[in-house]
Amino acid sequence: MTNQRLITLLKICIGLGLCLIMLGIYLHNFNESVEAMGVKGIIISAVCVAFGMALSLPTKMYLTFLLVKREADKQGSSE
């Protein structure tokens, strides 16, 4: 897998993670059917936020590492 494809995949994971976080917040704060479910509804919204965090945070760190490495390689080749 090339770096460009990997970066694209990581950006998709970040976007999906952020969407899951927003979905969890929406379910917890604004959806009445989840509120009517009681504890199960809270668990559903918490799982959405947890999976969103799991998708978005580690990929941000790895993506930052790749971009810093690419910048260092560009500076090393120009010198």
ABEGO torsion letter per residue (X at the ends): XBAAAAAAAAAAAAAAAAAAAAAAAAAAAABAAAAAAEAAAAAAAAAAAAAAAAAAAAAAAAAAAAAAAAAAAAAAAAX
